[in-house]
Amino acid sequence: MYRLHCFAQSGNCYKVALMLALSGVAWEPVFVDFFNGETRGERYRSEVNELGEAPVLEADGKRMSQSGVILDFLARETGKFAPRDEAERAECWRWILFDNHKFTGYVSVYRFLRTFMKDTDPAVLDFLKARAERAFAIADKHFASQAFLLGANPTIADISMAGYVFFPVAETGFDFGPADMARYLGEFARGGLINIAGGCCGNTPEHIAAIAKAVEGLPPRPFGATNAVSSYAAGAREERELAR
């Protein structure tokens, strides 16, 4: 069984949790108390990850970090969402590095400083938001002609770029409208990535109607071997349980 050191507020952790869940493999989350400084402590850096980061995946007695590296490993191990040849592998890594540097890179820092830190300089937030919006524009242009980053089928590059786009607008500051949400969820449903599509805080009846139309008639993804992702993603109550 895979063990994933993670915490629910991290989109990078979510990428790996999503990959594990979609691949249908057995795994369990290991709660990382990031906000109380666990990743900065000597025990974590000596026993879990010397870089002081999450996620960390345990597999066959070994640990690995960096979400892109973990996604690549899982694609090789499971055969799911893997590039089909070396040309696709290079293209996958091109988009994963773009995501890490410019997509997740700016969106995650903007969200963290905007939501979890106090008294962040507005000029810094404006700079990061503008950079994130440029990355969104690049992705939107690419997706205008195809459903997924490499064409008709989803790969680990798509899972990488999905890490931070589903947090609520109150956290991210980016309000994806009904058409945006419907397009993304419709593509995920056609790719066999989701069981249930719906909305949450900040969504309107227009969001739900657009999503319903986008996924109408599409079959749900078959359930995998584990539902451990529910313990990871559901929120603070589950985090408290894991911390005990």
LOGU-295013 format. One record per residue (C-alpha): residue in three letters; residue number from 1; x, y, z. Coordinates in pm, whole numbers, plus 50000, padded with zeros to 5 digits. Layout:
BEGIN
rest: ALA | nr: NUM | xx: X | yy: Y | zz: Z
...
end
This chain:
BEGIN
rest: MET | nr: 1 | xx: 50000 | yy: 50000 | zz: 50000
rest: TYR | nr: 2 | xx: 50117 | yy: 50350 | zz: 49918
rest: ARG | nr: 3 | xx: 50137 | yy: 50607 | zz: 50199
rest: LEU | nr: 4 | xx: 50104 | yy: 50975 | zz: 50114
rest: HIS | nr: 5 | xx: 50230 | yy: 51240 | zz: 50357
rest: CYS | nr: 6 | xx: 49993 | yy: 51528 | zz: 50285
rest: PHE | nr: 7 | xx: 49760 | yy: 51798 | zz: 50410
rest: ALA | nr: 8 | xx: 49429 | yy: 51909 | zz: 50262
rest: GLN | nr: 9 | xx: 49520 | yy: 52273 | zz: 50197
rest: SER | nr: 10 | xx: 49801 | yy: 52179 | zz: 49957
rest: GLY | nr: 11 | xx: 49719 | yy: 52159 | zz: 49588
rest: ASN | nr: 12 | xx: 50046 | yy: 51976 | zz: 49528
rest: CYS | nr: 13 | xx: 49935 | yy: 51708 | zz: 49773
rest: TYR | nr: 14 | xx: 49598 | yy: 51699 | zz: 49600
rest: LYS | nr: 15 | xx: 49763 | yy: 51622 | zz: 49265
rest: VAL | nr: 16 | xx: 49914 | yy: 51303 | zz: 49403
rest: ALA | nr: 17 | xx: 49600 | yy: 51209 | zz: 49599
rest: LEU | nr: 18 | xx: 49396 | yy: 51254 | zz: 49280
rest: MET | nr: 19 | xx: 49637 | yy: 51036 | zz: 49082
rest: LEU | nr: 20 | xx: 49624 | yy: 50761 | zz: 49344
rest: ALA | nr: 21 | xx: 49245 | yy: 50769 | zz: 49361
rest: LEU | nr: 22 | xx: 49195 | yy: 50773 | zz: 48984
rest: SER | nr: 23 | xx: 49441 | yy: 50487 | zz: 48942
rest: GLY | nr: 24 | xx: 49241 | yy: 50272 | zz: 49181
rest: VAL | nr: 25 | xx: 49537 | yy: 50166 | zz: 49391
rest: ALA | nr: 26 | xx: 49540 | yy: 50108 | zz: 49766
rest: TRP | nr: 27 | xx: 49679 | yy: 50403 | zz: 49961
rest: GLU | nr: 28 | xx: 49644 | yy: 50589 | zz: 50286
rest: PRO | nr: 29 | xx: 49705 | yy: 50950 | zz: 50385
rest: VAL | nr: 30 | xx: 49952 | yy: 51049 | zz: 50657
rest: PHE | nr: 31 | xx: 49857 | yy: 51388 | zz: 50798
rest: VAL | nr: 32 | xx: 50129 | yy: 51655 | zz: 50785
rest: ASP | nr: 33 | xx: 50071 | yy: 51938 | zz: 51035
rest: PHE | nr: 34 | xx: 50212 | yy: 52204 | zz: 50805
rest: PHE | nr: 35 | xx: 50052 | yy: 52505 | zz: 50973
rest: ASN | nr: 36 | xx: 50202 | yy: 52414 | zz: 51309
rest: GLY | nr: 37 | xx: 50548 | yy: 52385 | zz: 51158
rest: GLU | nr: 38 | xx: 50592 | yy: 52008 | zz: 51118
rest: THR | nr: 39 | xx: 50773 | yy: 52035 | zz: 50782
rest: ARG | nr: 40 | xx: 51021 | yy: 52280 | zz: 50935
rest: GLY | nr: 41 | xx: 51107 | yy: 52051 | zz: 51224
rest: GLU | nr: 42 | xx: 51420 | yy: 51839 | zz: 51256
rest: ARG | nr: 43 | xx: 51226 | yy: 51511 | zz: 51278
rest: TYR | nr: 44 | xx: 51042 | yy: 51570 | zz: 50950
rest: ARG | nr: 45 | xx: 51355 | yy: 51685 | zz: 50769
rest: SER | nr: 46 | xx: 51564 | yy: 51394 | zz: 50895
rest: GLU | nr: 47 | xx: 51304 | yy: 51117 | zz: 50874
rest: VAL | nr: 48 | xx: 51054 | yy: 51218 | zz: 50603
rest: ASN | nr: 49 | xx: 51194 | yy: 51476 | zz: 50358
rest: GLU | nr: 50 | xx: 51517 | yy: 51673 | zz: 50390
rest: LEU | nr: 51 | xx: 51367 | yy: 51943 | zz: 50166
rest: GLY | nr: 52 | xx: 51095 | yy: 52013 | zz: 50421
rest: GLU | nr: 53 | xx: 50814 | yy: 51973 | zz: 50167
rest: ALA | nr: 54 | xx: 50493 | yy: 51781 | zz: 50113
rest: PRO | nr: 55 | xx: 50374 | yy: 51568 | zz: 49942
rest: VAL | nr: 56 | xx: 50596 | yy: 51270 | zz: 50014
rest: LEU | nr: 57 | xx: 50504 | yy: 50926 | zz: 49880
rest: GLU | nr: 58 | xx: 50616 | yy: 50605 | zz: 50049
rest: ALA | nr: 59 | xx: 50645 | yy: 50308 | zz: 49813
rest: ASP | nr: 60 | xx: 50825 | yy: 49979 | zz: 49871
rest: GLY | nr: 61 | xx: 51012 | yy: 50117 | zz: 50170
rest: LYS | nr: 62 | xx: 51135 | yy: 50425 | zz: 49985
rest: ARG | nr: 63 | xx: 51023 | yy: 50786 | zz: 49999
rest: MET | nr: 64 | xx: 51005 | yy: 51038 | zz: 49716
rest: SER | nr: 65 | xx: 50902 | yy: 51402 | zz: 49696
rest: GLN | nr: 66 | xx: 50811 | yy: 51661 | zz: 49430
rest: SER | nr: 67 | xx: 50464 | yy: 51609 | zz: 49284
rest: GLY | nr: 68 | xx: 50586 | yy: 51586 | zz: 48924
rest: VAL | nr: 69 | xx: 50836 | yy: 51312 | zz: 49008
rest: ILE | nr: 70 | xx: 50570 | yy: 51123 | zz: 49205
rest: LEU | nr: 71 | xx: 50315 | yy: 51150 | zz: 48922
rest: ASP | nr: 72 | xx: 50572 | yy: 51018 | zz: 48675
rest: PHE | nr: 73 | xx: 50656 | yy: 50728 | zz: 48906
rest: LEU | nr: 74 | xx: 50290 | yy: 50635 | zz: 48954
rest: ALA | nr: 75 | xx: 50221 | yy: 50653 | zz: 48581
rest: ARG | nr: 76 | xx: 50506 | yy: 50409 | zz: 48521
rest: GLU | nr: 77 | xx: 50398 | yy: 50179 | zz: 48803
rest: THR | nr: 78 | xx: 50024 | yy: 50172 | zz: 48728
rest: GLY | nr: 79 | xx: 50020 | yy: 50234 | zz: 48354
rest: LYS | nr: 80 | xx: 49750 | yy: 50498 | zz: 48412
rest: PHE | nr: 81 | xx: 49764 | yy: 50847 | zz: 48258
rest: ALA | nr: 82 | xx: 50109 | yy: 50773 | zz: 48121
rest: PRO | nr: 83 | xx: 50250 | yy: 50919 | zz: 47797
rest: ARG | nr: 84 | xx: 50250 | yy: 50663 | zz: 47515
rest: ASP | nr: 85 | xx: 50604 | yy: 50719 | zz: 47385
rest: GLU | nr: 86 | xx: 50915 | yy: 50930 | zz: 47438
rest: ALA | nr: 87 | xx: 50778 | yy: 51221 | zz: 47235
rest: GLU | nr: 88 | xx: 50467 | yy: 51234 | zz: 47455
rest: ARG | nr: 89 | xx: 50682 | yy: 51191 | zz: 47767
rest: ALA | nr: 90 | xx: 50882 | yy: 51500 | zz: 47670
rest: GLU | nr: 91 | xx: 50561 | yy: 51694 | zz: 47605
rest: CYS | nr: 92 | xx: 50421 | yy: 51578 | zz: 47937
rest: TRP | nr: 93 | xx: 50727 | yy: 51709 | zz: 48119
rest: ARG | nr: 94 | xx: 50714 | yy: 52034 | zz: 47925
rest: TRP | nr: 95 | xx: 50366 | yy: 52102 | zz: 48066
rest: ILE | nr: 96 | xx: 50447 | yy: 51970 | zz: 48415
rest: LEU | nr: 97 | xx: 50743 | yy: 52210 | zz: 48436
rest: PHE | nr: 98 | xx: 50527 | yy: 52493 | zz: 48301
rest: ASP | nr: 99 | xx: 50272 | yy: 52409 | zz: 48569
rest: ASN | nr: 100 | xx: 50528 | yy: 52396 | zz: 48850
rest: HIS | nr: 101 | xx: 50697 | yy: 52718 | zz: 48744
rest: LYS | nr: 102 | xx: 50418 | yy: 52940 | zz: 48612
rest: PHE | nr: 103 | xx: 50074 | yy: 52786 | zz: 48671
rest: THR | nr: 104 | xx: 50084 | yy: 52626 | zz: 49014
rest: GLY | nr: 105 | xx: 50392 | yy: 52836 | zz: 49088
rest: TYR | nr: 106 | xx: 50210 | yy: 53169 | zz: 49081
rest: VAL | nr: 107 | xx: 49857 | yy: 53055 | zz: 49172
rest: SER | nr: 108 | xx: 49967 | yy: 52872 | zz: 49485
rest: VAL | nr: 109 | xx: 50184 | yy: 53154 | zz: 49619
rest: TYR | nr: 110 | xx: 49914 | yy: 53412 | zz: 49545
rest: ARG | nr: 111 | xx: 49653 | yy: 53199 | zz: 49725
rest: PHE | nr: 112 | xx: 49882 | yy: 53137 | zz: 50024
rest: LEU | nr: 113 | xx: 49976 | yy: 53501 | zz: 50075
rest: ARG | nr: 114 | xx: 49620 | yy: 53622 | zz: 50010
rest: THR | nr: 115 | xx: 49444 | yy: 53369 | zz: 50234
rest: PHE | nr: 116 | xx: 49680 | yy: 53237 | zz: 50499
rest: MET | nr: 117 | xx: 49915 | yy: 53531 | zz: 50566
rest: LYS | nr: 118 | xx: 49840 | yy: 53867 | zz: 50723
rest: ASP | nr: 119 | xx: 49933 | yy: 54210 | zz: 50591
rest: THR | nr: 120 | xx: 50077 | yy: 54095 | zz: 50258
rest: ASP | nr: 121 | xx: 50190 | yy: 54391 | zz: 50046
rest: PRO | nr: 122 | xx: 49911 | yy: 54459 | zz: 49791
rest: ALA | nr: 123 | xx: 50175 | yy: 54525 | zz: 49525
rest: VAL | nr: 124 | xx: 50307 | yy: 54171 | zz: 49574
rest: LEU | nr: 125 | xx: 49956 | yy: 54027 | zz: 49539
rest: ASP | nr: 126 | xx: 49892 | yy: 54232 | zz: 49225
rest: PHE | nr: 127 | xx: 50216 | yy: 54107 | zz: 49070
rest: LEU | nr: 128 | xx: 50141 | yy: 53742 | zz: 49147
rest: LYS | nr: 129 | xx: 49780 | yy: 53765 | zz: 49030
rest: ALA | nr: 130 | xx: 49884 | yy: 53919 | zz: 48699
rest: ARG | nr: 131 | xx: 50139 | yy: 53642 | zz: 48645
rest: ALA | nr: 132 | xx: 49879 | yy: 53375 | zz: 48730
rest: GLU | nr: 133 | xx: 49631 | yy: 53528 | zz: 48486
rest: ARG | nr: 134 | xx: 49893 | yy: 53511 | zz: 48210
rest: ALA | nr: 135 | xx: 49941 | yy: 53142 | zz: 48284
rest: PHE | nr: 136 | xx: 49564 | yy: 53089 | zz: 48272
rest: ALA | nr: 137 | xx: 49554 | yy: 53261 | zz: 47933
rest: ILE | nr: 138 | xx: 49823 | yy: 53030 | zz: 47795
rest: ALA | nr: 139 | xx: 49631 | yy: 52724 | zz: 47919
rest: ASP | nr: 140 | xx: 49298 | yy: 52852 | zz: 47786
rest: LYS | nr: 141 | xx: 49445 | yy: 52910 | zz: 47441
rest: HIS | nr: 142 | xx: 49590 | yy: 52559 | zz: 47436
rest: PHE | nr: 143 | xx: 49264 | yy: 52400 | zz: 47554
rest: ALA | nr: 144 | xx: 49060 | yy: 52586 | zz: 47294
rest: SER | nr: 145 | xx: 49149 | yy: 52324 | zz: 47033
rest: GLN | nr: 146 | xx: 49171 | yy: 52005 | zz: 47243
rest: ALA | nr: 147 | xx: 49026 | yy: 51849 | zz: 47555
rest: PHE | nr: 148 | xx: 49352 | yy: 51770 | zz: 47732
rest: LEU | nr: 149 | xx: 49710 | yy: 51893 | zz: 47726
rest: LEU | nr: 150 | xx: 49834 | yy: 51616 | zz: 47496
rest: GLY | nr: 151 | xx: 49518 | yy: 51582 | zz: 47290
rest: ALA | nr: 152 | xx: 49218 | yy: 51355 | zz: 47336
rest: ASN | nr: 153 | xx: 49335 | yy: 51164 | zz: 47644
rest: PRO | nr: 154 | xx: 49428 | yy: 51284 | zz: 47994
rest: THR | nr: 155 | xx: 49781 | yy: 51236 | zz: 48124
rest: ILE | nr: 156 | xx: 49974 | yy: 51317 | zz: 48440
rest: ALA | nr: 157 | xx: 50032 | yy: 51665 | zz: 48296
rest: ASP | nr: 158 | xx: 49658 | yy: 51736 | zz: 48325
rest: ILE | nr: 159 | xx: 49651 | yy: 51602 | zz: 48680
rest: SER | nr: 160 | xx: 49945 | yy: 51828 | zz: 48765
rest: MET | nr: 161 | xx: 49768 | yy: 52137 | zz: 48636
rest: ALA | nr: 162 | xx: 49448 | yy: 52047 | zz: 48823
rest: GLY | nr: 163 | xx: 49609 | yy: 52093 | zz: 49164
rest: TYR | nr: 164 | xx: 49492 | yy: 52444 | zz: 49250
rest: VAL | nr: 165 | xx: 49197 | yy: 52521 | zz: 49023
rest: PHE | nr: 166 | xx: 48927 | yy: 52365 | zz: 49244
rest: PHE | nr: 167 | xx: 48982 | yy: 52555 | zz: 49567
rest: PRO | nr: 168 | xx: 48698 | yy: 52799 | zz: 49644
rest: VAL | nr: 169 | xx: 48709 | yy: 53150 | zz: 49506
rest: ALA | nr: 170 | xx: 48724 | yy: 53288 | zz: 49861
rest: GLU | nr: 171 | xx: 49071 | yy: 53132 | zz: 49886
rest: THR | nr: 172 | xx: 49208 | yy: 53170 | zz: 49534
rest: GLY | nr: 173 | xx: 49063 | yy: 53506 | zz: 49435
rest: PHE | nr: 174 | xx: 48994 | yy: 53363 | zz: 49089
rest: ASP | nr: 175 | xx: 48626 | yy: 53333 | zz: 49001
rest: PHE | nr: 176 | xx: 48575 | yy: 53073 | zz: 48731
rest: GLY | nr: 177 | xx: 48234 | yy: 53137 | zz: 48576
rest: PRO | nr: 178 | xx: 47968 | yy: 52879 | zz: 48489
rest: ALA | nr: 179 | xx: 48107 | yy: 52827 | zz: 48137
rest: ASP | nr: 180 | xx: 48461 | yy: 52772 | zz: 48268
rest: MET | nr: 181 | xx: 48356 | yy: 52520 | zz: 48532
rest: ALA | nr: 182 | xx: 48127 | yy: 52336 | zz: 48289
rest: ARG | nr: 183 | xx: 48403 | yy: 52309 | zz: 48029
rest: TYR | nr: 184 | xx: 48659 | yy: 52172 | zz: 48274
rest: LEU | nr: 185 | xx: 48420 | yy: 51923 | zz: 48437
rest: GLY | nr: 186 | xx: 48282 | yy: 51817 | zz: 48099
rest: GLU | nr: 187 | xx: 48634 | yy: 51739 | zz: 47979
rest: PHE | nr: 188 | xx: 48708 | yy: 51546 | zz: 48297
rest: ALA | nr: 189 | xx: 48384 | yy: 51347 | zz: 48263
rest: ARG | nr: 190 | xx: 48457 | yy: 51261 | zz: 47899
rest: GLY | nr: 191 | xx: 48803 | yy: 51148 | zz: 48005
rest: GLY | nr: 192 | xx: 48658 | yy: 50914 | zz: 48269
rest: LEU | nr: 193 | xx: 48808 | yy: 51108 | zz: 48559
rest: ILE | nr: 194 | xx: 48508 | yy: 51175 | zz: 48784
rest: ASN | nr: 195 | xx: 48219 | yy: 50997 | zz: 48955
rest: ILE | nr: 196 | xx: 48016 | yy: 51296 | zz: 49068
rest: ALA | nr: 197 | xx: 48007 | yy: 51654 | zz: 48938
rest: GLY | nr: 198 | xx: 47862 | yy: 51938 | zz: 49139
rest: GLY | nr: 199 | xx: 47927 | yy: 52272 | zz: 49303
rest: CYS | nr: 200 | xx: 48016 | yy: 52417 | zz: 49640
rest: CYS | nr: 201 | xx: 48054 | yy: 52753 | zz: 49814
rest: GLY | nr: 202 | xx: 48018 | yy: 53043 | zz: 49574
rest: ASN | nr: 203 | xx: 47849 | yy: 52845 | zz: 49300
rest: THR | nr: 204 | xx: 47515 | yy: 52967 | zz: 49167
rest: PRO | nr: 205 | xx: 47221 | yy: 52789 | zz: 49000
rest: GLU | nr: 206 | xx: 47381 | yy: 52898 | zz: 48672
rest: HIS | nr: 207 | xx: 47697 | yy: 52702 | zz: 48759
rest: ILE | nr: 208 | xx: 47498 | yy: 52388 | zz: 48839
rest: ALA | nr: 209 | xx: 47286 | yy: 52417 | zz: 48524
rest: ALA | nr: 210 | xx: 47594 | yy: 52457 | zz: 48305
rest: ILE | nr: 211 | xx: 47770 | yy: 52162 | zz: 48471
rest: ALA | nr: 212 | xx: 47458 | yy: 51942 | zz: 48437
rest: LYS | nr: 213 | xx: 47438 | yy: 52019 | zz: 48067
rest: ALA | nr: 214 | xx: 47809 | yy: 51951 | zz: 48015
rest: VAL | nr: 215 | xx: 47801 | yy: 51604 | zz: 48175
rest: GLU | nr: 216 | xx: 47454 | yy: 51497 | zz: 48062
rest: GLY | nr: 217 | xx: 47456 | yy: 51139 | zz: 47932
rest: LEU | nr: 218 | xx: 47818 | yy: 51070 | zz: 48028
rest: PRO | nr: 219 | xx: 47891 | yy: 50759 | zz: 48240
rest: PRO | nr: 220 | xx: 48059 | yy: 50794 | zz: 48581
rest: ARG | nr: 221 | xx: 48407 | yy: 50662 | zz: 48642
rest: PRO | nr: 222 | xx: 48400 | yy: 50310 | zz: 48793
rest: PHE | nr: 223 | xx: 48498 | yy: 50311 | zz: 49158
rest: GLY | nr: 224 | xx: 48852 | yy: 50196 | zz: 49229
rest: ALA | nr: 225 | xx: 48990 | yy: 49972 | zz: 49497
rest: THR | nr: 226 | xx: 49001 | yy: 50241 | zz: 49765
rest: ASN | nr: 227 | xx: 48815 | yy: 50550 | zz: 49876
rest: ALA | nr: 228 | xx: 49097 | yy: 50681 | zz: 50095
rest: VAL | nr: 229 | xx: 49082 | yy: 51012 | zz: 49911
rest: SER | nr: 230 | xx: 48763 | yy: 51093 | zz: 50103
rest: SER | nr: 231 | xx: 48963 | yy: 51099 | zz: 50427
rest: TYR | nr: 232 | xx: 49219 | yy: 51326 | zz: 50266
rest: ALA | nr: 233 | xx: 48998 | yy: 51579 | zz: 50094
rest: ALA | nr: 234 | xx: 48691 | yy: 51617 | zz: 50309
rest: GLY | nr: 235 | xx: 48832 | yy: 51883 | zz: 50540
rest: ALA | nr: 236 | xx: 48922 | yy: 51977 | zz: 50892
rest: ARG | nr: 237 | xx: 48729 | yy: 51701 | zz: 51071
rest: GLU | nr: 238 | xx: 48922 | yy: 51430 | zz: 50890
rest: GLU | nr: 239 | xx: 49249 | yy: 51616 | zz: 50946
rest: ARG | nr: 240 | xx: 49186 | yy: 51615 | zz: 51320
rest: GLU | nr: 241 | xx: 49115 | yy: 51242 | zz: 51309
rest: LEU | nr: 242 | xx: 49438 | yy: 51175 | zz: 51120
rest: ALA | nr: 243 | xx: 49636 | yy: 51384 | zz: 51367
rest: ARG | nr: 244 | xx: 49529 | yy: 51176 | zz: 51667
end
